[in-house]
Amino acid sequence: MNPTQTDASSDAQPGAKLPAHETVYQTLRGQILFGELAPGQAVTIQGLVESLGAGMTPVREAIRRLISDGALVFQGNRRVSVPLLRDSDLDELIYARKTIECQLARLATNKVSAEDIAELEAIDAALDKAISSGDVAGYLVQNYRFHTRLYSHADAPILSDLADRLWLRFGPSLRVVCGRLGTQSFPDRHKDIIEALTRKDAELAALAMERDVAQGMEQVSQGLDQGS
């Protein structure tokens, strides 16, 4: 998967051509999600038009949607930036992620098939490879893929959408922290989640997800503190 291509765009039907505004939105969204646009880094609308090779109208529409998602803030003078995370933002994100993502894991537990679990194991193996090789971009993509594929089995589109919006809020900072601390500082609890799914134990899956979220967000908080 292209690091700037999210599951939403990669799941499109083969041969299907997305409208220009959707293509621009998905590309720019991926750049934010995987930290290619750093928090606090201001970019001009014209600069995005040139870098994306797109027209002004689809870029403006993508920016409008991403501001609504909380992934961008308008700086004035035709500039936008990825917002910086405050300590209070991290507290809210931890609470929201635990509440929403644990429930998604719980709901997915009794719906996943053996084939679904095998797919999650394959994604986790790719994640492990990225961690061991220090591949920051690969780590970010595979970590996101694991969570979004799991949540897609919960059959809870409202909660899944909320979770995806939360990832847009902390994803750019995760890239910054990985750059400072390295991928090996981010061990995951995905194998605990997979074991719970295999056992069809919804509460164990929710607990493993809670620990995965807490561990990851604690690393983000510590990494941002070191850089301040």
One Martini backbone bead per residue (centre of mass of N, CA, C, O) as a GRO file, in nm:
protein
  228
    1MET     BB    1   0.095   0.036   0.022
    2ASN     BB    2   0.056   0.348   0.004
    3PRO     BB    3   0.121   0.569   0.256
    4THR     BB    4  -0.122   0.772   0.134
    5GLN     BB    5  -0.312   0.516   0.137
    6THR     BB    6  -0.613   0.431   0.231
    7ASP     BB    7  -0.853   0.199   0.280
    8ALA     BB    8  -1.081   0.356   0.142
    9SER     BB    9  -0.931   0.366  -0.140
   10SER     BB   10  -0.828   0.061  -0.167
   11ASP     BB   11  -1.144  -0.055  -0.164
   12ALA     BB   12  -1.197  -0.002  -0.434
   13GLN     BB   13  -1.297  -0.080  -0.724
   14PRO     BB   14  -1.178  -0.216  -0.983
   15GLY     BB   15  -1.150   0.057  -1.212
   16ALA     BB   16  -1.234   0.272  -1.031
   17LYS     BB   17  -1.303   0.621  -1.051
   18LEU     BB   18  -1.234   0.879  -0.874
   19PRO     BB   19  -1.298   1.166  -0.787
   20ALA     BB   20  -1.098   1.431  -0.759
   21HIS     BB   21  -1.178   1.514  -0.465
   22GLU     BB   22  -1.130   1.226  -0.345
   23THR     BB   23  -0.837   1.183  -0.422
   24VAL     BB   24  -0.728   1.429  -0.271
   25TYR     BB   25  -0.834   1.357   0.006
   26GLN     BB   26  -0.690   1.080   0.040
   27THR     BB   27  -0.403   1.182   0.002
   28LEU     BB   28  -0.398   1.402   0.223
   29ARG     BB   29  -0.488   1.219   0.451
   30GLY     BB   30  -0.240   1.028   0.437
   31GLN     BB   31  -0.026   1.246   0.496
   32ILE     BB   32  -0.136   1.298   0.779
   33LEU     BB   33  -0.165   1.015   0.911
   34PHE     BB   34   0.165   0.950   0.829
   35GLY     BB   35   0.335   1.236   0.869
   36GLU     BB   36   0.412   1.415   0.609
   37LEU     BB   37   0.258   1.618   0.784
   38ALA     BB   38   0.354   1.817   1.021
   39PRO     BB   39   0.311   1.946   1.309
   40GLY     BB   40   0.287   2.298   1.235
   41GLN     BB   41   0.300   2.274   0.928
   42ALA     BB   42   0.285   2.512   0.693
   43VAL     BB   43   0.062   2.538   0.410
   44THR     BB   44  -0.023   2.611   0.100
   45ILE     BB   45  -0.264   2.588  -0.127
   46GLN     BB   46  -0.079   2.614  -0.374
   47GLY     BB   47   0.123   2.396  -0.283
   48LEU     BB   48  -0.085   2.163  -0.297
   49VAL     BB   49  -0.158   2.187  -0.591
   50GLU     BB   50   0.132   2.121  -0.691
   51SER     BB   51   0.195   1.851  -0.530
   52LEU     BB   52  -0.086   1.706  -0.637
   53GLY     BB   53  -0.180   1.784  -0.925
   54ALA     BB   54  -0.426   1.989  -0.879
   55GLY     BB   55  -0.697   2.158  -0.837
   56MET     BB   56  -0.834   2.404  -0.651
   57THR     BB   57  -1.114   2.285  -0.586
   58PRO     BB   58  -1.038   1.999  -0.467
   59VAL     BB   59  -0.848   2.115  -0.252
   60ARG     BB   60  -1.054   2.285  -0.099
   61GLU     BB   61  -1.244   2.048  -0.033
   62ALA     BB   62  -1.039   1.881   0.127
   63ILE     BB   63  -0.980   2.093   0.340
   64ARG     BB   64  -1.264   2.124   0.449
   65ARG     BB   65  -1.291   1.827   0.545
   66LEU     BB   66  -1.030   1.826   0.731
   67ILE     BB   67  -1.129   2.044   0.920
   68SER     BB   68  -1.382   1.887   1.009
   69ASP     BB   69  -1.198   1.640   1.117
   70GLY     BB   70  -0.935   1.788   1.265
   71ALA     BB   71  -0.661   1.774   1.068
   72LEU     BB   72  -0.705   2.085   1.019
   73VAL     BB   73  -0.593   2.430   1.015
   74PHE     BB   74  -0.654   2.763   0.985
   75GLN     BB   75  -0.407   3.039   0.938
   76GLY     BB   76  -0.421   3.207   0.712
   77ASN     BB   77  -0.304   3.326   0.425
   78ARG     BB   78  -0.356   3.049   0.274
   79ARG     BB   79  -0.320   2.855   0.531
   80VAL     BB   80  -0.223   2.531   0.662
   81SER     BB   81  -0.242   2.290   0.944
   82VAL     BB   82  -0.130   2.071   1.169
   83PRO     BB   83  -0.211   2.011   1.473
   84LEU     BB   84  -0.115   2.049   1.787
   85LEU     BB   85  -0.057   1.871   2.076
   86ARG     BB   86  -0.199   1.862   2.379
   87ASP     BB   87  -0.243   1.735   2.683
   88SER     BB   88  -0.556   1.749   2.668
   89ASP     BB   89  -0.577   1.596   2.404
   90LEU     BB   90  -0.459   1.328   2.503
   91ASP     BB   91  -0.671   1.269   2.716
   92GLU     BB   92  -0.910   1.257   2.518
   93LEU     BB   93  -0.799   1.040   2.327
   94ILE     BB   94  -0.773   0.813   2.530
   95TYR     BB   95  -1.069   0.800   2.611
   96ALA     BB   96  -1.192   0.765   2.327
   97ARG     BB   97  -1.032   0.515   2.235
   98LYS     BB   98  -1.115   0.323   2.457
   99THR     BB   99  -1.419   0.339   2.415
  100ILE     BB  100  -1.433   0.271   2.103
  101GLU     BB  101  -1.214   0.043   2.040
  102CYS     BB  102  -1.309  -0.165   2.247
  103GLN     BB  103  -1.591  -0.201   2.125
  104LEU     BB  104  -1.499  -0.294   1.847
  105ALA     BB  105  -1.352  -0.546   1.946
  106ARG     BB  106  -1.595  -0.672   2.079
  107LEU     BB  107  -1.779  -0.688   1.820
  108ALA     BB  108  -1.571  -0.852   1.634
  109THR     BB  109  -1.522  -1.128   1.775
  110ASN     BB  110  -1.809  -1.275   1.668
  111LYS     BB  111  -1.739  -1.212   1.338
  112VAL     BB  112  -1.484  -1.347   1.291
  113SER     BB  113  -1.291  -1.535   1.094
  114ALA     BB  114  -1.033  -1.731   1.016
  115GLU     BB  115  -0.956  -1.551   0.772
  116ASP     BB  116  -0.948  -1.284   0.924
  117ILE     BB  117  -0.727  -1.363   1.125
  118ALA     BB  118  -0.511  -1.426   0.912
  119GLU     BB  119  -0.494  -1.136   0.808
  120LEU     BB  120  -0.404  -1.008   1.076
  121GLU     BB  121  -0.145  -1.176   1.100
  122ALA     BB  122  -0.012  -1.064   0.841
  123ILE     BB  123  -0.006  -0.772   0.929
  124ASP     BB  124   0.159  -0.821   1.191
  125ALA     BB  125   0.409  -0.931   1.045
  126ALA     BB  126   0.467  -0.667   0.892
  127LEU     BB  127   0.500  -0.502   1.148
  128ASP     BB  128   0.738  -0.653   1.270
  129LYS     BB  129   0.930  -0.594   1.034
  130ALA     BB  130   0.925  -0.286   1.065
  131ILE     BB  131   1.034  -0.275   1.352
  132SER     BB  132   1.308  -0.436   1.307
  133SER     BB  133   1.395  -0.224   1.058
  134GLY     BB  134   1.294   0.081   1.106
  135ASP     BB  135   1.009   0.123   0.954
  136VAL     BB  136   0.809   0.380   0.988
  137ALA     BB  137   0.607   0.377   0.754
  138GLY     BB  138   0.533   0.076   0.782
  139TYR     BB  139   0.430   0.087   1.069
  140LEU     BB  140   0.198   0.290   1.028
  141VAL     BB  141   0.041   0.133   0.813
  142GLN     BB  142   0.008  -0.148   0.963
  143ASN     BB  143  -0.126  -0.044   1.216
  144TYR     BB  144  -0.372   0.077   1.077
  145ARG     BB  145  -0.467  -0.177   0.928
  146PHE     BB  146  -0.528  -0.351   1.170
  147HIS     BB  147  -0.748  -0.175   1.296
  148THR     BB  148  -0.939  -0.133   1.048
  149ARG     BB  149  -0.992  -0.432   0.992
  150LEU     BB  150  -1.113  -0.503   1.259
  151TYR     BB  151  -1.343  -0.282   1.260
  152SER     BB  152  -1.489  -0.386   0.998
  153HIS     BB  153  -1.615  -0.643   1.174
  154ALA     BB  154  -1.826  -0.486   1.371
  155ASP     BB  155  -2.066  -0.341   1.237
  156ALA     BB  156  -1.981  -0.007   1.310
  157PRO     BB  157  -1.978   0.277   1.138
  158ILE     BB  158  -1.977   0.504   1.349
  159LEU     BB  159  -1.740   0.409   1.523
  160SER     BB  160  -1.534   0.383   1.293
  161ASP     BB  161  -1.537   0.681   1.213
  162LEU     BB  162  -1.445   0.792   1.483
  163ALA     BB  163  -1.176   0.642   1.497
  164ASP     BB  164  -1.057   0.762   1.234
  165ARG     BB  165  -1.055   1.056   1.339
  166LEU     BB  166  -0.860   1.006   1.573
  167TRP     BB  167  -0.614   0.920   1.398
  168LEU     BB  168  -0.579   1.203   1.270
  169ARG     BB  169  -0.486   1.342   1.543
  170PHE     BB  170  -0.219   1.135   1.616
  171GLY     BB  171  -0.052   1.040   1.368
  172PRO     BB  172   0.157   1.272   1.328
  173SER     BB  173   0.287   1.233   1.616
  174LEU     BB  174   0.375   0.941   1.578
  175ARG     BB  175   0.590   1.004   1.365
  176VAL     BB  176   0.766   1.185   1.542
  177VAL     BB  177   0.824   0.975   1.768
  178CYS     BB  178   0.952   0.756   1.590
  179GLY     BB  179   1.188   0.940   1.502
  180ARG     BB  180   1.302   0.966   1.801
  181LEU     BB  181   1.270   0.648   1.920
  182GLY     BB  182   1.166   0.440   1.739
  183THR     BB  183   1.002   0.144   1.667
  184GLN     BB  184   1.098  -0.032   1.924
  185SER     BB  185   0.919   0.156   2.125
  186PHE     BB  186   0.649   0.002   1.973
  187PRO     BB  187   0.505  -0.218   2.109
  188ASP     BB  188   0.252  -0.465   2.073
  189ARG     BB  189  -0.095  -0.621   2.131
  190HIS     BB  190  -0.195  -0.797   1.886
  191LYS     BB  191  -0.160  -1.090   1.986
  192ASP     BB  192  -0.369  -1.063   2.211
  193ILE     BB  193  -0.604  -1.002   2.024
  194ILE     BB  194  -0.588  -1.259   1.850
  195GLU     BB  195  -0.631  -1.458   2.079
  196ALA     BB  196  -0.914  -1.353   2.157
  197LEU     BB  197  -1.044  -1.407   1.884
  198THR     BB  198  -0.990  -1.714   1.878
  199ARG     BB  199  -1.156  -1.747   2.162
  200LYS     BB  200  -1.411  -1.559   2.168
  201ASP     BB  201  -1.315  -1.307   2.366
  202ALA     BB  202  -1.440  -1.000   2.410
  203GLU     BB  203  -1.315  -0.895   2.679
  204LEU     BB  204  -1.021  -0.961   2.609
  205ALA     BB  205  -1.010  -0.783   2.358
  206ALA     BB  206  -1.072  -0.516   2.503
  207LEU     BB  207  -0.829  -0.529   2.697
  208ALA     BB  208  -0.606  -0.541   2.481
  209MET     BB  209  -0.684  -0.273   2.351
  210GLU     BB  210  -0.646  -0.092   2.596
  211ARG     BB  211  -0.340  -0.155   2.622
  212ASP     BB  212  -0.257  -0.061   2.340
  213VAL     BB  213  -0.349   0.231   2.367
  214ALA     BB  214  -0.200   0.310   2.628
  215GLN     BB  215   0.087   0.249   2.528
  216GLY     BB  216   0.092   0.431   2.275
  217MET     BB  217   0.009   0.705   2.414
  218GLU     BB  218   0.242   0.714   2.613
  219GLN     BB  219   0.464   0.735   2.398
  220VAL     BB  220   0.367   0.995   2.276
  221SER     BB  221   0.388   1.169   2.530
  222GLN     BB  222   0.691   1.121   2.585
  223GLY     BB  223   0.799   1.213   2.306
  224LEU     BB  224   0.688   1.506   2.320
  225ASP     BB  225   0.836   1.588   2.579
  226GLN     BB  226   1.129   1.550   2.465
  227GLY     BB  227   1.075   1.776   2.226
  228SER     BB  228   1.011   2.043   2.423
   0.00000   0.00000   0.00000
